[in-house]
């Protein structure tokens, strides 16, 4: 692993929080992700399964966690199954976890090899009544390839049709959304790495550089600090800054343009999220600064509004109301348009058409129920923007924020944000 080891007590407590929600006489199974193919004999890099990592700290392919808190045999109540290391694997794929290493990482004492899984699983299935199986239930997920979990569900239900099956994902969404102390520290570290990368760009961006060169500067800074990109970075100059999910990153940054940078680091599999908009020439035009200040005021207000008890729906509406007033001041909207607007499709959506933010953690768009009120321990992104394709630029600003009982904590407060500070640092 690149990151500093996390105290296994985090995973022990995470398992406790989950098993307390299971029915009596239950078992739950969590699988690693597949190693996905590309073309010919190629494969993508292994992406650790977020749920498995949350419960074990294990990032290795083909791993399986079995939880059966009421099993008669105490040794079967927590079992972790791994690929057994051998010389062939060592030569071709490198180091694999030993049983003792897996115990240290996860806090699970019963670490078995995968060859033992079928027999141990069958014994438990003959004992339990309820079975919790996992799947990706993120409401924005588009699933076109059968997952390891889906294959496992199909096999298990075909062989054991009379058990009572339950959705594990709903329980994991509830326990994962509020972050524990070590999780928050990992996100803080990801935010700090992101800040270092952004400050590097303030010294680098100038007319004539290519968007891909900007991406390379970030990659250098993130990797040297033992992080990685949390998501495909967006480096969008000029009119590209009005494309919400632009990731072509191959155009020249020209004098007079803005450069929208939506790029952040992950550390220990925990993600951060940052957006800044820079003047390529080192100075915003008067119009660019007017729009920048409007978005910045909204960002500040909506960070303050990220408090326990707030519903995401109401938070979004508050941001749209603020940006509506800003658009009136900027001459983008007229009062008559606002008076006649459809409440379900407010006029401001022409210039601010996306969500204000989302929960973040082991996934960038993390799991959780956004119809529930914010609570202490939630980590949110706050990302208002205004996009003016007719004027050739867009402005978006975004920070990662922790919700606490004492008010929101901006985890990116140290990353330059004020327009004057950004201009000053770019022209130093």
N, C-alpha and C positions, 0 to 999 in steps of 0.2 A: 504494500500500500504506500502511496505517496505521503499520506497525511500522518500526523502524530497519532498514535493509538488512542482510542477513546476508552475511558473506564468502562469495563463490561457491566458494571452495575446499572448503567443506562439501559442496556438491553434486558437485563434481569427485570428491572422495573417495568419496562415496556411490555414484556410478556405477562407480568402480573396484571397490568392494567387491562390487557386483552382477555386473559383467561377468566377474570372476574365477570366478564359479560357473557360467557358461554353458558348454555344450558348444562344441567347435571348430566353425567354420563355422555360426554361429548369428546370428539377429537377434532382438531383443526390441522390443515395441511397447507404449507406455503412452499411453492416451488421457485427456483431460480428462473431467470429469463433464458430464452433460447439464445444461442450464438447464431445470428442471422446471416444468411448467405448473400453474396452480391452476384457476380457473374463468374463463369468458369469455376475455379476452385477457391474463389475468394470469399472472405467473411468480414463482417463488420467487427469492430472492437466490442468486447463484452460490455453490456450495460447492466450493472447490478440491479436486481429487482429491489425496488424501494421498500416493499413490505418485508422482504426477507432481511434486508439490511437493518431496517428499523427494529426487528425482533432479535437479530443475531450478530450484526456487525460483519457478516460474511459476504464477500463479493465474488465468490467462486462459482463457476458454471456447474450446472446439474445438481446443485445442493438442494436438499429437502429438509424442511423443519416439520416435525410432528409434535403437536401439543395435545395431551390427553390428561388433564389435571386430576381426573377421578379414577385413573387406571388402578387396578388392584396391585399390580407390580409397580412399585415406586420408580423403578428404573425406566419404565415406559412413559412416564408423565411428561418428560421433555427429551426428545431425541433429535439429533442433527445427523443427517446422512450426507457423506461426502464421497467424491471420487477417491479411490485408493491410490496413493502415489506409487509409481514404479519407475524403473530406469528409462523405459521407452518414453513415458510422459515427460520425464525430466529432460531428456535429450531434445524432444521436439517442441514442448510447450513451456518448459521451465518448472519452477517450484510450484508444488501444490501443498495445501495445508496438511500438516500432520494432525493426528487426533489431539495431541497435547496443545499444539498451536491453536486449534479451533476452540478448545476449552478456554484458553486464555482470552481469546478474542470475544467469545460469546457468553461466557459464564455458564454454559451448558456442560454438564458432566458426562452425559451419555452421548458420545460422538461415535457413530458407527460408519461402516463403509456402505456404499450404495447396494452392494450385493446382498446385504442383510435386509434391505427395505421391504421386499415383498412379504417375507415371512412375518416380520414384526408388524407390518401394517395389517395383515390378515388377522393376526391374533387380536389386535385392538378392535378391528371391525366386528369381530365376533362378540365383543364385550360391550361396545357402546351402542347408544340409540341414535344420537344426533351427530351429524357430520357437517362440518363447516369447510367449504371449498372456496377458493379464491378466484377472482376475475377482475379485469379492469373495468370499473364502473364509473370512470370519470365521464361526466355528461358531455364533454366535447371530444371524447375519444372516437376516432374512426378506425375500426378494427377490420382489416381485410385479410390478414394472415392468421391462420389458426395458431394459437399460442400453446406453450407447454401446459399452462393451466387448463386450457380448453380440452386438450387431448387427455389430460389426467381425469378431468371431470367425466368425459365420455366413457373412459374405461371403467372408472369406479362405479358409476351409476349402472352400467351394463352388468357388472358382476355382482353388485350389491343393491338390487332395486328396491328393497323394502325398508331401508333406513330413512330417517327423516333428515333431509338435506337443507342446509341453510347457507345464506350468503355471508361469507367472511368479510367481504369488502366493506359492507355497511358498518361493521364494528371497527374495522381498521380506520375508516374515515373519521369516526368519532374520537378515537384515541390519538391519531396522528396529528390532528389539526392544532392542538395546543402543544407548544414546544416546551420540553424540559430544559433545564439549565445548560447541559452539555450541547444540546442541539442549538440553542441560541448562541453559544460561544462559537460553534462551527460556522453559523451564518455570519456572525460578527467578523470572523476571520475571512470569509469569502468577501464580505463588504470591504474589508481593509485591503485585500489584494486588488479588488476592483478599483479602489481609490488610487492605489499606486499606478495601475495601468492608465487611468484617466489622466493623472498628472503627467505621465510620460507623453501622452498625446498633446497636451497643451504646449509642450516644447517642440513637437514634431509637425503638427498640421500647418500647412501653408499652401498657397496657390501652386499648382503643378503636381502635388503628390497624388497618387492614385488611392482609391478607396481600399484596394487590397494591401497597399503598403501600410495603411493605418491599421488594418486588421493584423498584419504581421507584428507591428509594434505591441499591440495588446497581447498577442499570443506569446511573445517573448517574455513580457512581464508576468503574465499569469503562470506560465510553465516554470519559470525560474523560482517562483514563490510556492511551488508545489500545489498549484491549483490547475484549473482547466476552464474552458468556456462553459458556462452554465447552459447555453443554448446557442444556436447559430447566430453569430453576431450580425447586426444591421449597421452598416456604415454607408449612409445615404446622403450624397451631396446634391445640392441644388434641388431640382424638381423631384429627384428620388426621395427627398425627405417627406413627400406627401404619400409615399407608398408604405402602408403600415407594416407589412411583413417583407419588405425589400431585403434580399440577401445575395444579390448578384455581386456586389462589392468589387466592381471592376472599372469604374468610371473616374475620370480626372476631377479633382477638386479645383474649382475655378475661383478666381478673385471675385469677390462680391457675393458668393454663394454662402449658404449655411451648410454645415455638415452635421446631420443628426446621427448620434452614436447611441445605439441601444445594444449594449454589450456588457456582460458582467461575468464574474468568476464563480466557480463552485469550489468548495473545499470539503474534503471528507464526505463527498456526495451531497452536501447541503449547498443550496443555491442562493445566490443573490441576484438582484435585478436593478439595473441602472440605465437611465437615459439622460443624455445631455445633448445640447445643440450648440455648436461652436460657429463663430464667424471665420470662414476660411482665411480671410485677409487679416484677421486679428482684431477687427472692429466691426461691430454690427452697424448696418445702416439704420437710419432713424426709424424706418418702418419695422425692420426686423426687431429692433429693441422694444418698440411699442408692443408688438405681439409677444415677445419674450417675457416682458414684465407682466402682461396679462396672465400668461400661463403660470408664471412664478407665483403670483398672488394666489391663484387658485390652488396650486400645489401646497403652499404654506397653510391655507385655510383647511384643506382637506386632510392634511396630516394632523392638524389639531382636532379634526372631527373624528379621527379613528379611535374611538373610545368604546369601552365595554358597553354592551347593550344596544349598540347601533346596528341596524339592519343594512346589509349591502345595498339593497334596493333604494333605501332612503338616502344613503350616502351618495349613490350615483345621481339621484335626482338633485341633491344639493349641489353637486359639482356642475350639473347641467345648468342649474339656475344661475350660479356664479359666472359660468362661461357665457351664458346668454347676455348678462349685463356687460361683460367685457366686450362681447361682439358688438353690442350697441355702441359702446364708447369708441370702438375701432372703426365704426362705419360699415361693418360687415352685415349687420341686420338692422331693420327698421322696426319701430315700435308697432306699426300696423301688422307686420309679419308675426310678431310675437303674440299680439292679441288674437290673431286668427289661427294660430297654430293648433294642430292636433296634439292633445296632451300625450298621446302614445307615440308621437313622432315629432318632438319639438324641433323648432326651426334651427336650433344650434347644432343639430346632428349633421347638418351640411358641413360643418367645420370641426366637429368633435363627434365622431361616429363609433367610438369604441368604449369599452368599459373603463372605469376609473382605476381599477386595480383588482388583485386576486391574492389569495393566500399562496405562500411560497414556503418551501422546505426541501424535502428529499426530491420533490418534483417542482419544476418551475411553476407550473399551474398545479399547485398541490391539491391533495384530496381534502375534503371537508364539505360540510353542508352550508352553502352560502345563503340558504333561507333561514339560518339560525343567527342570532345576534353575535357580534364580535365579543370575544372573551379574552381575559388575560392569558398571555402565552401565544396568541395568534400572531403570525408574522405576515404582513401585507405589503404589497406594492401599491404605490400611489402614483398615477401616471396620467395627468391631464395633458391635453395637447390641442393645438389649433392648426389646421392644415388648409393652406390657401393656394391651391394649384394654379389659380388665375394669376397669382403674384409670384409663382415659381418657388415657393418655399413653405415648409411646415416647421412648427416648433413643438417638441414634446420634452417634458422633464419628468423624471421618475426617481424616487428613492424607495428603499426598503425600510419598513417601519415595524416596530414591535409594539403590540397592544399590551398595556399594563393597567393595573388598578389605579395607579397614580398618574395616568395619562400616557400618551404615545411617546415612544422613544425612537427618534430618527437614527437608524443604524448607519446612515450615510451622511451624518451631519458634518463630517470632516471633509467631504468631497466638494471641491469648489462648485458653487451654484450661482451666486450673484453675477449678473452680467458684467459689472465693472471689475470684479475680481478675475473673471475669466479673461477679459480683455487685457488686464494688467499682467497676468501670468503668461499669456501668449506673446506679449510684447516685451517681456523682461529681457 
